[in-house]
Structures are given as C-alpha cells and as structure tokens.
Amino acid sequence: MNKYILREPVAALQYELNSNEREIVELVRQGGRRPSFNNMRGYLHIYNDGPDLKVEQGQWVVGLGGDVGVLTMEQFNELFEPV
C-alpha cells in the first residue's frame, strides 16, 4: 500500500454542544450541500441533501475535497497537526 500526505491544509471544527452548530453546518454547506440540523438528542444531527451525519460532543468535522468526514479526537490527532 502506498502512503500519501495532504498537500493543503483542511478546514476542521471540533463540535461543542450548544456552541458551534452553525459553524459546523456552514462547513458542510461549503461542500455544496444545503442541510438541516438539530441537537435535540444531545448530539448534532445533520440531515437532508446528502448523507445524515451524527456528530458527538468533542468529535471533529473535517472538510475534504467538497465533502466532510466526522472523526473522533483520536483519529483526528493521528492524522492532523495544526498549521
């Protein structure tokens, strides 16, 4: 298996309940989606216009190539460093 390094920095936000929902949804929108969201169940649920995302407290939402991924703190720290 070949290994590769990202050439450019990526946008990423760590979820904080009742604090940065709108910023995270804006990151999702930058990929061209127009999602709805709520946090009524104690996590951020992003739905409509694409796959549903469930973002738990402390997880990271990372923008990659017009899409987003959700990573645990451990996964994020394994893959990324601040610029």
Legacy VTK file of the C-alpha trace (Angstrom):
# vtk DataFile Version 3.0
C-alpha trace
ASCII
DATASET POLYDATA
POINTS 83 float
0.000 0.000 0.000
1.265 3.479 -0.871
1.034 6.333 1.630
0.229 9.928 0.791
0.294 13.274 2.579
-2.302 16.012 2.112
-0.892 18.859 0.041
-3.002 21.622 1.525
-4.469 22.478 4.921
-8.075 21.397 5.531
-10.903 23.147 7.354
-11.862 21.405 10.591
-14.037 22.185 13.602
-14.402 20.336 16.888
-18.038 20.074 17.989
-19.082 21.751 21.232
-22.760 21.194 22.135
-24.841 24.407 22.046
-21.837 26.394 20.889
-20.753 25.952 17.252
-23.529 24.137 15.412
-23.942 26.890 12.828
-20.211 26.992 12.043
-20.156 23.231 11.500
-23.218 23.355 9.258
-21.552 26.150 7.273
-18.536 23.877 6.762
-20.914 21.197 5.422
-22.542 23.802 3.147
-19.169 24.718 1.650
-19.238 21.289 0.014
-22.390 22.255 -1.898
-24.984 20.701 0.420
-27.987 22.541 1.882
-28.616 20.560 5.065
-30.921 20.962 8.035
-29.733 20.250 11.562
-30.756 19.856 15.199
-29.129 18.991 18.514
-32.215 17.956 20.478
-30.819 14.481 21.246
-27.538 15.690 22.749
-25.543 15.402 19.521
-25.511 17.349 16.272
-27.693 15.658 13.649
-27.172 16.996 10.120
-29.726 15.730 7.588
-31.394 16.421 4.211
-29.453 16.972 0.997
-26.864 14.242 1.412
-25.975 11.542 3.890
-27.008 12.085 7.510
-24.194 12.981 9.875
-24.161 12.343 13.621
-21.555 14.453 15.418
-20.972 13.717 19.093
-19.518 16.177 21.610
-15.764 16.517 21.007
-15.719 14.916 17.554
-14.167 16.718 14.590
-15.844 17.633 11.301
-13.242 17.850 8.544
-13.760 19.274 5.050
-12.056 17.224 2.342
-12.476 17.796 -1.386
-16.028 19.132 -1.294
-17.199 16.591 1.287
-16.944 16.259 5.057
-15.988 13.481 7.423
-16.555 13.011 11.138
-13.563 11.861 13.197
-13.029 11.047 16.845
-10.404 13.022 18.734
-8.010 10.056 18.483
-8.479 9.724 14.715
-8.057 13.460 14.217
-4.864 13.639 16.284
-3.462 10.653 14.404
-3.985 12.336 11.017
-3.656 16.089 11.509
-1.480 18.785 13.062
-2.351 22.478 13.386
-0.856 24.771 10.760
LINES 1 84
83 0 1 2 3 4 5 6 7 8 9 10 11 12 13 14 15 16 17 18 19 20 21 22 23 24 25 26 27 28 29 30 31 32 33 34 35 36 37 38 39 40 41 42 43 44 45 46 47 48 49 50 51 52 53 54 55 56 57 58 59 60 61 62 63 64 65 66 67 68 69 70 71 72 73 74 75 76 77 78 79 80 81 82
